Amino acid sequence: MKTSLDIIVRPTEIDVNGHVNNAKYLEYLEWGREEWYEAGDLRYDVLKRLGVQTVTVNININYRKECGQGERLTVVTEPESIGRTSYVMAQRIYNEQHELCADAIVTSVAMDVTSRKSRPVPEELRRLFPAPA
């Protein structure tokens, strides 16, 4: 399952260099992942009922092109791979000209809400990933 989220760069997201601050890209990616979970009917309350929370444990991001105030961006999120307790998502941010502005590989872990330890990824989340080749 692949999702797209359209956003507009706000004035508060611009740094002293006149472009989007690097930390804001991480927020954009988070918004994109939340959109992906919602599209898969796995909002926070649903995951919690399943006894699981998701925790981001690693983000590798490449900043490709600067973005400025008022620009319309699209955050694309899609599943890449899944293991027993962790999974990887690929994310890209494009501008209106369809130029790649940033791309990231994000690793998350399924965490038990009670023990706060990793646990197997629930089937409801696993089904959103492509079957292994």
Buried (B, 14 or more C-beta within 10 A) or exposed (E): EEBBBEBEBEEEBBEEEEBBBEEBBBEBBBBBBBBBBBBBEBEEEBBEEBBBBBEBEEBEBEBEEEBEBEBEBBBBBBBBBBEEBBBBBBBBBBBEEEEEBBBBBBBBBBBBEEEEEBBEBBEBBBEBBEEEE
